[in-house]
Amino acid sequence: MKKKLDLTRIKLSRQREIAPGVFLMSFPRPWDFTAGQVIGISSGHGLEARLYSIASGELDDEVDILYSLNPEGKLTPWLSALNTADSIHISEPFGSFTCGGEDAWWIASGTGIAPFRSMFLTGLTKGKKLLHGGRDLSSFYFNEQFLPVLGNRYVRCCSREEAPGIYGGRLTRYLMEQTDMPPHEKYYLCGSAEMVVDVRDILLTKGIPFNNIISEIYF
Ligand SMILES: Cc1cc2nc3c(=O)[nH]c(=O)nc-3n(C[C@H](O)[C@H](O)[C@H](O)COP(=O)(O)OP(=O)(O)OC[C@H]3O[C@@H](n4cnc5c(N)ncnc54)[C@H](O)[C@@H]3O)c2cc1C
């Protein structure tokens, strides 16, 4: 999805590759936002903004954006070549994929972990279970932050590699095996359309009401 947004220029304070082809970009926080919201980002060369979830906490001094390089894409190859003090164009935050203090499951694939890291760093961890699906062991971005706080409420599902403490298989298989998924809790899904559609189907077959499934799809 590409949106026409009002954009302003801002300088990056940091950019680093945290896993092969996956980058964490930061800039000083210019506005307030609610964890789970997105911003538009453009190179400013007439390119329509692409949307990105904010991956940092509401009160952090810097805004973090987690993104994966799409070599065929128009924006991410340009973004990934930037360094500290280079500029990007950003919109104000918006979006309603936000979460309160209720018990909930946060379910992500790949860079879809970004809004949940924002909620996590904002302190919304009570009663939350975090599931993250990835292909290889390098896909579990921020696990060093999640593990000490969430313990066994943080589940990593790895489809192509195995390691102790990590579920060997796809996120969807892990969910199908679960017998205790309370229907009154909220289920927040974020990631590729394929993951969101597959997980939503599994949750519905497990008796989770449609209204308790809240999705953010990365087109
Ligand atoms: C709500 C939301 C939140 C998002 N948050 C994140 C996030 O936090 N992190 C993240 O990594 N991504 C996120 N995304 C995805 C992000 O917005 C971009 O789509 C992604 O980064 C690719 O951008 P790009 O400009 O590099 O690729 P694009 O130029 O948009 O291209 C994407 C794909 O489409 C193909 N393509 C492009 N133009 C054409 C064409 N004319 N004909 C046929 N195929 C074409 C390309 O080959 C490429 O494979 C989010 C998306 C949404 C909707």
PDBQT file of the ligand as one rigid body, heavy atoms in Angstrom, charges set to zero:
ROOT
HETATM    1  C1  LIG A 301       0.945  -0.981   7.228  1.00  0.00    +0.000 C 
HETATM    2  C2  LIG A 301       2.304  -1.415   6.682  1.00  0.00    +0.000 A 
HETATM    3  C3  LIG A 301       3.404  -1.434   7.523  1.00  0.00    +0.000 A 
HETATM    4  C4  LIG A 301       4.649  -1.866   7.034  1.00  0.00    +0.000 A 
HETATM    5  N1  LIG A 301       5.706  -1.907   7.882  1.00  0.00    +0.000 NA
HETATM    6  C5  LIG A 301       6.896  -2.413   7.461  1.00  0.00    +0.000 A 
HETATM    7  C6  LIG A 301       7.999  -2.533   8.363  1.00  0.00    +0.000 A 
HETATM    8  O1  LIG A 301       7.938  -2.133   9.544  1.00  0.00    +0.000 OA
HETATM    9  N2  LIG A 301       9.156  -3.089   7.884  1.00  0.00    +0.000 N 
HETATM   10  C7  LIG A 301       9.262  -3.516   6.567  1.00  0.00    +0.000 A 
HETATM   11  O2  LIG A 301      10.330  -4.032   6.193  1.00  0.00    +0.000 OA
HETATM   12  N3  LIG A 301       8.238  -3.385   5.698  1.00  0.00    +0.000 NA
HETATM   13  C8  LIG A 301       7.061  -2.832   6.094  1.00  0.00    +0.000 A 
HETATM   14  N4  LIG A 301       6.038  -2.687   5.205  1.00  0.00    +0.000 N 
HETATM   15  C9  LIG A 301       6.309  -2.943   3.753  1.00  0.00    +0.000 C 
HETATM   16  C10 LIG A 301       6.892  -1.634   3.131  1.00  0.00    +0.000 C 
HETATM   17  O3  LIG A 301       5.895  -0.623   3.136  1.00  0.00    +0.000 OA
HETATM   18  C11 LIG A 301       7.373  -1.789   1.674  1.00  0.00    +0.000 C 
HETATM   19  O4  LIG A 301       6.343  -2.368   0.911  1.00  0.00    +0.000 OA
HETATM   20  C12 LIG A 301       8.630  -2.640   1.518  1.00  0.00    +0.000 C 
HETATM   21  O5  LIG A 301       9.690  -2.145   2.339  1.00  0.00    +0.000 OA
HETATM   22  C13 LIG A 301       9.132  -2.653   0.051  1.00  0.00    +0.000 C 
HETATM   23  O6  LIG A 301       9.411  -1.322  -0.365  1.00  0.00    +0.000 OA
HETATM   24  P1  LIG A 301      10.288  -1.060  -1.686  1.00  0.00    +0.000 P 
HETATM   25  O7  LIG A 301      10.022   0.351  -2.110  1.00  0.00    +0.000 OA
HETATM   26  O8  LIG A 301      11.699  -1.464  -1.497  1.00  0.00    +0.000 OA
HETATM   27  O9  LIG A 301       9.669  -2.047  -2.727  1.00  0.00    +0.000 OA
HETATM   28  P2  LIG A 301       8.530  -1.713  -3.912  1.00  0.00    +0.000 P 
HETATM   29  O10 LIG A 301       9.163  -0.770  -4.911  1.00  0.00    +0.000 OA
HETATM   30  O11 LIG A 301       7.325  -1.239  -3.228  1.00  0.00    +0.000 OA
HETATM   31  O12 LIG A 301       8.402  -3.110  -4.540  1.00  0.00    +0.000 OA
HETATM   32  C14 LIG A 301       7.892  -4.221  -3.789  1.00  0.00    +0.000 C 
HETATM   33  C15 LIG A 301       7.811  -5.432  -4.720  1.00  0.00    +0.000 C 
HETATM   34  O13 LIG A 301       6.912  -5.150  -5.791  1.00  0.00    +0.000 OA
HETATM   35  C16 LIG A 301       7.560  -5.375  -7.034  1.00  0.00    +0.000 C 
HETATM   36  N5  LIG A 301       7.175  -4.287  -7.938  1.00  0.00    +0.000 N 
HETATM   37  C17 LIG A 301       7.428  -2.963  -7.768  1.00  0.00    +0.000 A 
HETATM   38  N6  LIG A 301       6.906  -2.260  -8.797  1.00  0.00    +0.000 NA
HETATM   39  C18 LIG A 301       6.319  -3.173  -9.616  1.00  0.00    +0.000 A 
HETATM   40  C19 LIG A 301       5.606  -3.080 -10.819  1.00  0.00    +0.000 A 
HETATM   41  N7  LIG A 301       5.395  -1.914 -11.420  1.00  0.00    +0.000 N 
HETATM   42  N8  LIG A 301       5.130  -4.223 -11.379  1.00  0.00    +0.000 NA
HETATM   43  C20 LIG A 301       5.338  -5.414 -10.790  1.00  0.00    +0.000 A 
HETATM   44  N9  LIG A 301       6.006  -5.565  -9.632  1.00  0.00    +0.000 NA
HETATM   45  C21 LIG A 301       6.481  -4.466  -9.059  1.00  0.00    +0.000 A 
HETATM   46  C22 LIG A 301       9.047  -5.339  -6.785  1.00  0.00    +0.000 C 
HETATM   47  O14 LIG A 301       9.732  -6.194  -7.667  1.00  0.00    +0.000 OA
HETATM   48  C23 LIG A 301       9.152  -5.790  -5.364  1.00  0.00    +0.000 C 
HETATM   49  O15 LIG A 301       9.320  -7.184  -5.290  1.00  0.00    +0.000 OA
HETATM   50  C24 LIG A 301       4.784  -2.257   5.667  1.00  0.00    +0.000 A 
HETATM   51  C25 LIG A 301       3.669  -2.200   4.822  1.00  0.00    +0.000 A 
HETATM   52  C26 LIG A 301       2.445  -1.797   5.313  1.00  0.00    +0.000 A 
HETATM   53  C27 LIG A 301       1.250  -1.760   4.380  1.00  0.00    +0.000 C 
ENDROOT
TORSDOF 0
